């Protein structure tokens, strides 16, 4: 495989990203199908962000591995939104350091995304943590 080709372990995103770099489909919760973002409301962005493993809200801030490091994934493909009122349905965890994690407002699964308290206009939803309809 040439270095310019996308690795086969991730989904082909050409059907998710419109020509102007926005989400071409509705972004929905993987668990309950609740609508998170309408088409065309978020820009595709590549940024390395660590998200803890998916679970219900009650367990988000307490689960750690034996080494004291949190279990999760570093994800690079995100939908970027600059205003929290752009979302259809999204919830936020309590502050974890200078970060709030985004969760489904209906079933409270997450985190599906990331928000830094240092930047009031940056909300990231991980492409691999949501479905597209």
C-alpha positions in Angstrom: 0.0 0.0 0.0 1.3 3.5 -0.9 1.8 5.8 2.0 -0.8 8.2 0.6 -3.5 5.6 0.8 -5.7 5.3 3.8 -5.0 2.3 6.0 -7.6 -0.4 5.7 -8.3 -0.6 9.5 -10.4 2.6 9.4 -13.6 3.2 7.4 -13.5 4.9 4.1 -14.7 8.4 5.0 -15.3 9.7 1.4 -19.0 9.0 1.9 -19.1 10.8 5.2 -17.3 14.0 4.3 -18.9 16.4 1.7 -16.8 18.3 -0.8 -16.7 21.3 1.5 -15.3 19.2 4.3 -18.6 18.9 6.3 -20.5 15.9 7.6 -22.7 14.7 4.7 -24.8 12.4 6.9 -26.6 12.7 10.2 -24.4 11.9 13.1 -26.2 9.6 15.6 -25.4 7.7 18.8 -24.1 4.2 18.2 -26.1 2.8 21.1 -29.6 4.4 21.0 -29.6 6.2 17.6 -30.3 9.6 19.0 -29.4 12.4 16.6 -26.2 14.2 17.6 -25.6 16.5 14.6 -27.5 17.3 11.4 -25.8 17.0 8.0 -23.5 19.9 7.1 -23.2 21.2 10.7 -19.7 20.0 11.6 -16.3 20.1 9.8 -14.0 17.1 9.5 -10.9 17.6 11.5 -7.8 15.6 12.3 -6.5 16.1 15.8 -5.0 13.5 18.2 -7.2 13.3 21.3 -7.4 10.7 24.0 -10.8 9.5 24.9 -11.5 7.0 27.7 -13.3 3.8 26.8 -17.0 4.0 26.1 -19.3 3.4 29.1 -22.2 4.9 30.9 -21.8 8.3 32.5 -21.6 7.0 36.0 -18.3 5.2 35.3 -16.6 7.8 33.1 -14.4 9.6 35.7 -13.6 6.6 37.9 -12.3 3.8 35.8 -8.5 3.4 35.7 -6.2 0.5 35.0 -3.8 -0.8 37.6 -1.0 1.4 36.4 -3.2 4.4 37.2 -3.5 5.4 33.5 -7.0 5.5 32.1 -8.2 2.9 29.6 -9.1 4.4 26.2 -8.1 5.3 22.7 -6.2 8.0 21.0 -8.4 9.0 18.1 -7.5 11.4 15.2 -10.7 11.7 13.1 -13.3 14.0 14.5 -16.3 16.2 13.6 -15.4 19.7 14.8 -18.1 22.2 16.0 -17.4 25.7 17.3 -20.7 26.3 19.1 -22.3 23.9 21.6 -25.8 25.0 20.4 -25.0 23.4 17.0 -25.6 19.9 18.5 -29.0 18.3 18.4 -28.5 16.1 21.5 -25.3 16.1 23.5 -24.4 16.0 27.2 -21.3 16.8 29.1 -19.5 15.1 31.9 -18.2 16.9 34.9 -14.8 18.6 34.5 -12.0 16.1 34.2 -9.0 18.4 34.7 -9.5 21.1 32.0 -11.6 18.8 29.8 -15.3 18.0 29.6 -16.2 14.8 27.7 -19.2 14.8 25.3 -21.8 12.0 25.8 -25.1 11.1 24.3 -27.8 13.2 26.0 -30.4 10.4 25.8 -28.6 7.2 26.9 -25.5 8.8 28.5 -23.0 6.5 26.7 -19.7 8.1 26.1 -17.4 9.7 25.7 -18.2 10.4 22.1 -16.2 13.6 22.1 -14.0 16.1 23.8 -14.1 19.8 24.8 -11.3 21.8 26.4 -12.4 24.4 29.0 -9.5 26.5 27.7 -11.1 26.9 24.3 -14.8 27.7 24.5 -15.3 27.3 20.8 -13.9 23.8 20.2 -16.0 20.7 20.4 -14.8 17.4 18.9 -17.0 14.3 18.2 -14.9 11.2 17.4 -16.0 9.8 14.0 -15.4 6.2 15.2 -17.6 6.7 18.3 -20.7 7.6 16.4 -22.8 6.2 13.6 -23.8 8.0 10.4 -27.3 7.7 9.0 
